[in-house]
């Protein structure tokens, strides 16, 4: 189950917080709807619960906060907004990549595809999916790790009626298996049809927390719409018969010849009209939004003829009114109301809830409800004890067994408590305080919520390999690099005056970097920049986590890609030069070991610079700019430092290094060490090493800073 206490967002500039002191429960085995219009704070509540947004309060998922759960994706499946992912990735490839992120077997992707009915579309691209198929894929991503709890933000938005019914049926099946489902909705009728409990939000506050039956009775009252030219006469007859039969029937005069009858049926009204010879033009069952603030719960504003809630607030008598500008209710209620025999504790709780959610007509009255919730702790403690006793009686029935199955839920504070107390120890073994203790220890501010860093992926290397090979961007980039490099090499050979080493690398003196180095840097920048643009790791987290395991996997894959690109570039250039100009230009240079080390080091360094820069600045463009800045900005600075006036120079460094390491390395290892030393003392090698060191330090600094916060 889910227990949310005192969720409050940080206040904005000169504006109240979007969410203020929201507390509710979502029981296991039930579907709970968070109802409200756009702007009422539904999405903010979900983000605060999932620790994606800073604020105050705390939320327990089966007795533990989310940051204390080792693998959150295996406990909570989340669907916020659209399904993230590269539009060129296939449905099956996207799920297989997320399997590596969640640490589940890859066969789980095919299982959830069959569950959501996307087996026939598993090879389709994400960018070609319709809205309904996109929602199905989002649900598949949420179900991938087989979580106990599902949290969805307006999952049926812009869906057809058929797709919406299928989605609600799937959520109902998950709840029937003992899971917890919490979803936000904007349509109250949809909430009544598909939820077990409805929590209504308005302007960032809870105005109602009701069972779906109570919600339908008090805020979605069924009525019979009647149109007749003899509306006043029929209204009087219906009220008279209701008083005679001692039935609770309310007749509301609408504009024109329309009546809205509450508490009766079409058959009874039709029989009354037939007995008295009254002509009826319309007789139909309708459902309208009623109750304080309920008009804000619908996505569209009703017209004057469909707004009985406005006339219900007006006074009325037992006869039909003659004022047609203001409709008046005509009630046939008996003297003793049906709810007058309710338990005193329940009556007191209902009165307190009505006082908290009553609408106000002025700015001063609008602030009365918050003052009432925090002004008198003694009255709050009394309400809490009354609600606790009533809830304890209600929990004795079999329908409440899923609610009390969790031992942590036995000591929960009632939902009518004004504000939660201090946060208990988030350790699983800790027991939250009782309702009486919580009501006596009220604090004005709940504990702060810090943004949680995502622990994904659990298998970084496998995830990175599937991410790279899942789309064709890398293959197309490599093919473009080979073509441009081969053409450049042929043109340089035709012009002449180009050393053979630069000819094989297709590196003109006028360009800061060869095409292969730019391609390696672009592929490295895409490794992080593409994820920030399409956050594939998790839709609920918004950003890619800065984990050293993920960074190591990306650097390893980028290095292998750069080495492959370096080998293919030299091979293709040599083959093209041999075909066009013969064997003269393809001879192996005498110093090929040092040239090979310099060439591979350049491409690997560019790829790593792209990875680190894109991870720091969260942009592919920034990663590629960092790669180009090495020869354009850093190399001139290094050359100026090395060529500046100095008393001593580092000339002969490789020779002295070899003399220092007098031991004979196996397989001629001292020769490779000498080659590496000569590469590092070159301006480009030194500049690239300096840049990589600075970028790595910056990356580690941002990672540690995010963890400290």
Number of C-alpha atoms within 10 A of each C-alpha: 26 21 23 22 26 26 31 28 26 17 13 9 7 6 7 13 17 20 27 23 23 23 27 20 22 24 28 27 23 24 25 26 28 29 28 27 22 16 13 22 25 27 22 20 25 23 20 24 26 25 23 19 19 16 26 23 27 28 25 21 21 21 21 20 22 22 18 12 15 10 17 21 27 19 18 23 24 27 26 21 16 14 21 23 22 20 16 16 20 21 24 22 21 26 26 25 24 27 24 24 24 23 19 18 12 14 11 17 26 16 15 23 23 14 15 19 15 19 15 9 15 20 13 17 18 24 14 12 16 11 16 19 18 18 25 24 27 24 25 24 26 26 26 25 25 18 18 22 28 23 22 25 20 20 23 22 14 12 16 12 10 9 17 18 16 14 20 18 13 15 22 20 13 21 22 14 12 16 21 28 27 28 25 25 27 24 16 25 17 16 24 19 12 18 23 20 24 29 23 27 26 22 19 24 21 23 21 22 22 16 16 22 15 15 23 22 13 16 24 21 18 21 22 20 21 24 18 19 14 14 21 17 15 23 26 19 18 23 25 18 14 20 18 12 12 14 17 18 20 21 27 25 28 25 15 14 16 21 27 25 28 18 17 19 16 16 10 11 19 15 11 16 19 12 8 11 9 16 15 17 11 12 17 12 14 15 15 22 24 22 20 18 19 21 19 18 24 19 14 11 11 13 7 10 14 18 18 23 19 15 16 19 13 12 10 17 12 16 17 22 18 11 9 12 9 14 24 25 27 25 26 24 20 15 9 9 9 11 8 9 9 10 11 12 17 16 15 16 21 15 13 18 16 14 14 20 18 16 15 14 7 8 8 8 12 13 11 14 16 15 11 16 18 15 12 10 16 11 15 23 21 17 25 23 21 20 23 23 15 17 15 13 10 12 15 11 9 9 9 15 14 17 19 16 13 14 12 19 19 14 14 17 27 26 21 23 24 24 26 28 24 20 17 12 12 18 12 14 10 12 17 20 17 14 22 18 13 22 26 13 15 19 14 12 16 21 20 16 22 15 19 18 17 21 18 24 24 18 19 21 20 17 24 23 15 17 21 19 13 19 18 11 14 20 13 10 15 20 15 15 21 22 14 16 24 26 14 21 25 20 14 19 19 12 9 10 9 17 13 15 19 15 26 27 24 27 22 18 10 6 10 16 20 20 23 29 27 20 24 34 30 26 30 34 32 26 29 27 29 18 22 21 18 19 20 23 25 26 20 24 21 17 18 24 21 21 17 13 15 20 21 13 18 25 21 16 20 28 22 14 19 29 20 15 23 23 13 16 25 23 17 18 25 23 16 18 22 15 10 12 13 12 12 8 17 19 10 10 10 8 10 11 14 17 16 16 15 20 21 19 22 25 27 27 25 34 34 32 33 37 33 30 29 30 29 22 15 21 22 27 17 19 32 27 18 25 30 20 15 24 19 14 12 19 22 15 15 20 15 12 12 15 10 10 9 8 5 6 11 8 9 9 14 19 12 11 14 16 11 9 11 9 9 10 12 7 8 9 10 18 14 15 16 18 18 18 18 18 21 18 16 16 20 20 22 17 22 27 18 16 23 22 13 13 22 19 13 16 21 16 13 15 16 13 10 14 12 7 8
